[in-house]
Amino acid sequence: MTDQVSPEVTTRLIQAARDAARHAHAPYSRFAVGAALLLRDGTIVTGANVENASYGLSLCAETVAVATASAQGRIGDIVAVGVIGGAMDADGRATGIAPVSPCGRCRQVLNEAGQMAGVDLAVHCGAAEGNAVASYRLSDLLPHAFGPADLGITPVRG
């Protein structure tokens, strides 16, 4: 795959996702996830998963990061995402050497953000530990995605 970002920026995204995962609130699943969004100007916005005793109210890390970018008026500036996840150790840190990819719901949320930005997002899935990274285009992870155009709406950046 040809990246929209350099290997160095991909490394920064994965590290930012690892740092974000340290703030995960995951007392039920004990699975910490961190996400990092790259904005057009090089800014990185992060999020961590936030679980709730009423499981359906839980928020995924990618959704938290997209909501943060939106709250800053930057949802249309997202060009790439890094995500990591893994079982939490006794200190609350994510562990594991296999890359973790966004869940289906997050893929849909990222699709909307990518359409707002007018890009096919680069998605970098990293391991909580080690150097394993799998990189994709969002369209490969969510082919035939449903989006604003399906509702007759032209995405507006912003």
C-alpha positions, -999 to 999 in steps of 0.1 A, spaced: 0 0 0 12 35 -7 9 56 24 -4 91 27 22 96 55 59 88 59 71 58 80 83 83 106 48 99 109 33 64 111 56 56 140 45 89 157 9 79 153 14 45 167 33 59 197 6 85 203 -20 57 202 0 37 228 3 68 250 -35 74 247 -42 38 256 -26 44 290 -57 65 297 -82 39 288 -111 33 312 -117 -4 306 -126 -20 339 -149 -46 324 -131 -59 293 -96 -51 306 -88 -43 269 -72 -9 264 -74 8 231 -57 40 220 -62 60 187 -44 88 172 -56 109 143 -33 128 120 -47 162 109 -37 180 77 -13 204 95 5 175 113 -14 179 146 -22 146 163 -55 142 182 -59 112 205 -85 92 222 -88 61 245 -117 37 250 -141 46 278 -163 17 291 -195 20 310 -213 -5 333 -242 -2 308 -220 -17 280 -239 -1 251 -228 33 264 -191 25 260 -170 46 236 -143 32 214 -110 51 212 -114 60 176 -148 75 182 -135 95 212 -106 108 190 -130 117 161 -154 135 185 -124 154 200 -114 165 165 -150 175 157 -152 195 190 -121 214 178 -138 221 144 -112 198 128 -132 167 116 -126 177 80 -88 177 86 -83 140 94 -61 123 69 -48 92 88 -53 71 119 -32 50 141 -47 25 165 -34 0 190 -50 -22 216 -44 -51 239 -52 -68 272 -44 -47 302 -16 -58 325 -17 -53 363 -5 -17 358 -33 -9 333 -11 -9 302 -20 -25 269 -1 -57 261 3 -78 230 23 -81 199 -4 -84 173 -18 -54 155 -54 -44 164 -77 -29 138 -108 -7 143 -141 -24 150 -169 -21 124 -186 8 142 -153 27 143 -147 20 106 -181 36 99 -172 67 121 -138 70 104 -155 67 70 -177 97 77 -146 117 88 -127 106 57 -155 117 35 -156 150 53 -119 154 46 -123 141 10 -97 114 15 -95 76 17 -80 75 52 -47 57 58 -53 33 88 -22 21 106 -29 -8 130 -2 -13 155 6 -37 183 6 -26 219 42 -38 222 69 -42 196 70 -29 160 43 -48 142 21 -25 121 -4 -33 94 -14 -5 71 -46 -2 50 -68 22 33 -101 26 50 -119 16 18 -101 -18 21 -114 -22 57 -149 -10 48 -157 -15 12 -190 -2 -2 -193 21 29 -225 40 36 -220 77 39 -234 112 34 -237 107 -4 -261 78 2 -284 103 19 -281 128 -10 -258 150 11 -225 164 0 -200 162 28 -190 196 41 -154 199 54 -153 214 89 
